[in-house]
Amino acid sequence: MKLQEIYDHLDQISPFELQEKWDNSGLIVGELSREVSQVVVALDIDEEMIEAAEIDTLFVVHHPLIFGNMTQLDFAKYPANLIEKMILKKHSLIALHTNFDQTHLNRYVFEKILGFQTVSQDPFICTAKGEWHYKELLTLLKERLNLPTLKVIGKKEKIRSIALTTGAGASLMDEVEADCFLTGDIKYHDAMKAMSEDLMMVDIGHYESEKFFAEIILDELKVLPLLAIISNSKNPFHIETI
């Protein structure tokens, strides 16, 4: 199957034009006229995946391998070290990042994984209304996202509205209209700002909130006449409990 056909299918389900200006979704490595033997879907790409994959494999990932302006390809450094290996095996790479957050990922995690009912959705923020108690909410988050611990800012015993942005969404807190905001990668100064504005925040992790990308994409690719498999990305962080 041609890479162009797969690209067009992905663009149809989650248009690349929706991505943020700073993003780099779309074709990262490859040539649209090439044939693809199989598709591997994952949150991120790593060296182990590349070494295990067949020649002419297409990787469909969430996080773009290339961000910003690359002025050189030093094959001893990331990401050029991965790009070199991909080129030698005629691999291709497509990323669906901020476009996919808007069309699929945020709502999927909010509803299918956490079990909330969306009453409103801005491009990157899903919101639910109801009534949750502090311990009840934290228990739910730990169980559904397999989180041993949680970082909480501005504890509230009763919560009547919850918002979520997967990945790193703290920069969107001014747009949140809820008692509690769930997101990942919350920085110290973001936490201080949230406390001053009476916004409860729970850090649910970047990897932990986005790891469901592969299962969503795999389902979307089932209509295509080629083999698509999931490769489980590794969380770069290890929580040490000793």
Buried (B, 14 or more C-beta within 10 A) or exposed (E): BEBBBBBEBBBEBBBBEBBBEEBBBBBBBBEEEEEBBBBBBBBBBBEEBBEEBEEBBBBBBBBBBBEEEEEEEEEEEEBBBBBBBBEEEBBBBBBBBBBBBBBBBBBBBBBEBBEBEBEEBBBBBBBBBEEBEBEEBBEBBBEBBEBEEBEBBBEBEEBEBBBBBBBBBBEBBEBBEBBBBBBBBBEEEBBEBBEEEEBBBBBBBBBBBBBBBBEBBBEBBEEBEBEBBBBEBEBEEEEEEE
